[in-house]
């Protein structure tokens, strides 16, 4: 057996290492956080497998600096290799088994710049979720008092000030004061989200790859920046455009046997945030393609007529995911690929 391959289960403070010695015996070791880099600095250059989870990209970069080859694995893929009850050493052993397989599901190591872009998106998404929850809460509380506001943030922005000014709607002084505070919170969140949007626009224009992504129909600064951060400048973490689309869950699930090929709905695996952005962008394109005569619009019109709006949106999201990977991998512009 080969002890140049290591399974490393990472955590906040305690790390568990598993490998096999030249005699085939299992070697296990527990390391504290402050001991990890010192231990591997004195360890022969090895292939170190880790699950792509919290802090994995940080440790991958640090271990790579020490001369090791680090392979990040999809956690769902590693789970299939766990033998017996779950514990940290069994997890490390499962990583060891998974990293030695030829068809392993690898996650590309992120740079600090890529993680910075993901950080902005994470903060913006949390702000959007807070605003959505606040708007829904406000609409629900108003409905308890017999006041109905239609769905949508724009409706709340428009109607809530009018409700607060209406002295005949039965609101008490206290409830009117509290709904006014809700309205101010919504406005504050609007401003915070707008600030993050401006930051994302600046990041998009400063990055050569994400700037080229904007030429793809249905791709705006949000999608362009997060996809560039996800795949990197070359998309080398994926062997093909289909692999990248599959990693986002916009390809059909299979339930096939023998010669019978059965395809189900999309798998919905991988990064839900990117998948959602791609589908929303595709819907925007579909809504505006009815009267256009370019090649893409004609294809979409026929697809909508044949398969329906939602399936056409997912098909375009799949197509765009493949195009974005090809633009990164082949270093080409959208026009060159579409020609």
HUDADA-V209682 format. One record per residue. N is the residue number from 1. NEAR is the number of other ideal C-beta (glycine too) atoms within 8 Angstrom. D_FIRST is the distance of its C-alpha to the first C-alpha in Angstrom with 1 decimal. Layout:
<<N,NEAR,D_FIRST> <N,NEAR,D_FIRST>>
This chain:
<<1,7,0.0> <2,6,3.8> <3,11,6.7> <4,8,9.2> <5,13,9.5> <6,13,11.8> <7,16,14.1> <8,13,17.5> <9,15,20.4> <10,10,23.5> <11,8,27.0> <12,5,30.3> <13,5,29.7> <14,10,26.4> <15,12,22.9> <16,15,19.8> <17,14,16.3> <18,15,13.0> <19,11,9.4> <20,11,6.4> <21,10,6.5> <22,6,5.1> <23,5,6.8> <24,6,5.4> <25,6,8.7> <26,8,10.1> <27,10,11.7> <28,9,15.0> <29,7,17.8> <30,8,21.3> <31,11,23.1> <32,9,26.8> <33,9,28.0> <34,5,29.4> <35,8,26.3> <36,11,23.9> <37,9,24.8> <38,8,25.2> <39,10,21.7> <40,11,20.1> <41,7,22.7> <42,5,21.1> <43,7,17.5> <44,4,15.8> <45,6,16.2> <46,11,13.7> <47,11,13.9> <48,12,15.5> <49,15,16.4> <50,15,19.6> <51,13,22.3> <52,10,25.4> <53,7,27.8> <54,3,30.2> <55,8,29.6> <56,12,26.3> <57,11,27.9> <58,7,29.2> <59,12,25.8> <60,12,24.2> <61,11,26.9> <62,9,26.6> <63,12,22.9> <64,11,23.4> <65,6,26.0> <66,9,23.6> <67,5,21.6> <68,12,18.8> <69,8,18.4> <70,13,19.3> <71,11,19.2> <72,14,21.7> <73,17,21.4> <74,10,24.4> <75,9,24.6> <76,8,25.9> <77,10,22.9> <78,14,20.5> <79,8,22.7> <80,7,21.8> <81,10,18.2> <82,10,19.6> <83,6,19.1> <84,4,21.9> <85,4,24.5> <86,5,24.4> <87,6,23.5> <88,9,22.0> <89,10,18.6> <90,12,18.4> <91,14,19.4> <92,15,16.7> <93,13,14.1> <94,14,16.0> <95,18,15.9> <96,15,12.1> <97,10,12.1> <98,15,15.2> <99,13,14.2> <100,6,11.4> <101,7,14.2> <102,3,16.5> <103,4,19.7> <104,10,19.3> <105,8,22.6> <106,9,22.7> <107,9,25.6> <108,10,26.9> <109,10,27.2> <110,10,30.9> <111,8,32.9> <112,7,35.5> <113,7,38.2> <114,12,36.7> <115,11,36.4> <116,8,40.0> <117,14,41.2> <118,12,39.4> <119,8,41.0> <120,13,44.4> <121,14,43.8> <122,8,42.6> <123,9,45.7> <124,12,48.0> <125,9,46.5> <126,8,47.1> <127,12,50.7> <128,9,51.3> <129,8,50.1> <130,9,52.4> <131,13,55.3> <132,9,54.7> <133,8,54.7> <134,12,57.8> <135,11,59.6> <136,8,58.8> <137,9,59.9> <138,15,63.2> <139,11,64.0> <140,8,63.3> <141,9,65.5> <142,12,68.3> <143,9,68.2> <144,6,69.0> <145,10,72.2> <146,6,73.1> <147,9,72.0> <148,6,69.7> <149,11,67.8> <150,6,66.1> <151,4,62.3> <152,6,60.9> <153,9,60.7> <154,6,63.5> <155,10,65.8> <156,13,65.3> <157,9,65.9> <158,8,69.1> <159,10,70.5> <160,14,69.7> <161,8,72.1> <162,8,74.8> <163,13,74.1> <164,11,74.4> <165,6,77.7> <166,8,79.2> <167,4,81.4> <168,4,82.2> <169,8,78.7> <170,5,78.9> <171,11,76.3> <172,5,77.1> <173,5,77.1> <174,6,74.0> <175,9,72.0> <176,10,73.3> <177,8,72.1> <178,8,68.6> <179,15,68.3> <180,9,69.4> <181,8,66.5> <182,12,64.1> <183,12,65.5> <184,8,65.0> <185,9,61.4> <186,16,60.8> <187,8,62.5> <188,8,60.3> <189,12,57.1> <190,10,58.5> <191,8,58.9> <192,9,55.4> <193,12,53.9> <194,8,56.1> <195,8,54.9> <196,12,51.3> <197,11,52.3> <198,8,53.9> <199,9,50.9> <200,14,48.7> <201,9,51.3> <202,8,51.1> <203,12,47.3> <204,13,47.6> <205,7,50.1> <206,5,48.1> <207,11,44.9> <208,5,45.2> <209,10,42.9> <210,14,44.4> <211,10,47.8> <212,10,47.1> <213,15,45.9> <214,11,49.4> <215,8,50.7> <216,11,48.9> <217,6,51.4> <218,12,50.5> <219,14,48.4> <220,7,50.0> <221,11,49.0> <222,10,47.1> <223,14,44.9> <224,14,44.6> <225,16,43.3> <226,14,40.9> <227,13,39.3> <228,16,39.1> <229,12,37.4> <230,10,35.0> <231,12,33.8> <232,13,34.5> <233,6,36.4> <234,7,34.3> <235,11,32.8> <236,7,29.5> <237,8,27.7> <238,12,28.9> <239,3,28.5> <240,7,32.1> <241,12,35.2> <242,8,34.6> <243,9,31.3> <244,15,33.3> <245,13,36.1> <246,12,33.6> <247,10,32.1> <248,13,35.7> <249,13,36.4> <250,13,39.3> <251,9,38.0> <252,8,38.8> <253,8,36.6> <254,8,35.9> <255,6,36.4> <256,7,36.2> <257,5,35.8> <258,4,36.2> <259,3,38.7> <260,6,40.3> <261,6,39.4> <262,8,40.4> <263,6,40.4> <264,7,41.3> <265,6,42.2> <266,9,40.2> <267,9,36.9> <268,7,37.9> <269,8,34.3> <270,9,33.3> <271,9,35.9> <272,8,39.1> <273,9,41.1> <274,13,40.5> <275,14,41.1> <276,8,44.3> <277,11,45.6> <278,16,44.9> <279,12,46.7> <280,8,49.6> <281,14,50.0> <282,16,50.0> <283,10,52.7> <284,9,54.8> <285,12,54.6> <286,13,55.6> <287,6,58.6> <288,7,60.0> <289,11,59.3> <290,5,62.1> <291,3,64.7> <292,8,62.4> <293,4,62.2> <294,6,59.1> <295,5,56.3> <296,9,54.0> <297,10,56.9> <298,10,58.0> <299,8,54.5> <300,13,54.4> <301,10,57.9> <302,8,57.0> <303,11,53.8> <304,11,55.7> <305,5,58.3> <306,5,55.8> <307,7,53.2> <308,6,54.8> <309,8,54.5> <310,6,51.4> <311,9,49.2> <312,14,50.6> <313,12,49.6> <314,12,46.0> <315,11,46.0> <316,13,47.2> <317,15,44.7> <318,11,41.9> <319,8,43.6> <320,15,43.9> <321,14,40.3> <322,12,39.4> <323,13,42.1> <324,14,41.0> <325,15,37.4> <326,11,38.8> <327,16,41.2> <328,14,38.3> <329,10,35.9> <330,7,38.6> <331,6,40.8> <332,7,43.8> <333,8,46.8> <334,11,47.7> <335,7,50.7> <336,7,48.7> <337,11,46.3> <338,7,49.2> <339,4,51.2>>
